[in-house]
Amino acid sequence: MKRHHEMGLVIGLTVVALLTPSLLASASNEILQQSVSFGLPKTDVQSWLAMSATCGVAATYERLSLTFEESVDTFVSMAPGSCEIWVYVLGIAVPIPILNSTPLGRSFFRIPGFATLTLGVADLSVDLVTSLTANRNETNPEFIAPSSLSWPIWGMQVFAVTDRFDGEKDTLLTYVPHLSFSLGASVFILGVQIYGTDIVQLGDIAGTPSVAIPISAHRAPMSPILAIAAVGTVVGPAGFAVGWVAHRRRRQVSLMPRP
């Protein structure tokens, strides 16, 4: 009778251990931030029009800690940084009034009364389009994640990362941000258009540094109940049954689809 009580106590303790949340799974992830810079050198749109830009964004993301076959939702958030954009009309530099903040999407500016070399005082109409994306710079089958991300507006992009590495390692999930610039412009004198061009893409600029998300991969914590199942001759059929339930539960949790 005493032997049965002892075996029952061991099985009960291992079931409690199985149902107790892992400290690793419940740990909060560290939030990281960095600035990313983009530089567009002076680039011609047409013979009379050119543009240059020096802009930045602020990236926020988190350090990840994963176990084999675990899939988690994470994020990269983008916010505008400082920015200067210059348009060159017939060689004359005209600053775009963007309030020192990187624009995203389509923006329209009208700049009245700027002086040119040959036309006197003119009005400038500028149509500026920028877009922000990030491309994964490596394909690592051990960690499944999107190949690219995009931000139609400032804010957070949420995506899933899945650990397929059955072991212990520290690695980086790296995305290279890209900021593209397109420009259209018209020059008016006394309300008459002298020059004009449709929107033309000027370049897709890779930012520096890249956004490198740290990942710590771990083996799934081994429940003591699995060790008991492995030596079923000690516990008997009940040990095998409970061990099978534990294994099934671990598989279901790790492979459960996200809603």
ABEGO torsion letter per residue (X at the ends): XAAAAAAAAAAAAAAAAAABBBAAAABBBBBBBBBBBBBBBBBBABAABBBBBBBBBBBBBBBBBBBBGBBBBBBBBBBBBBBBBBBBBGGBBBBBBAGGBBBBEBBBBBBBGBBBAAAEBBBBBBBBBBBBBBBBABBBAABBBBABBBBABBEBBBBBBBBABBEBBBBBBBBBBBBBBBBBBBBBBGGBBABBBBBBBAEBBBBOBBBBBBBBBBBBBBBAAAAAAABAAAAEAAAAAAAAAAAAAAAAAAABBBX
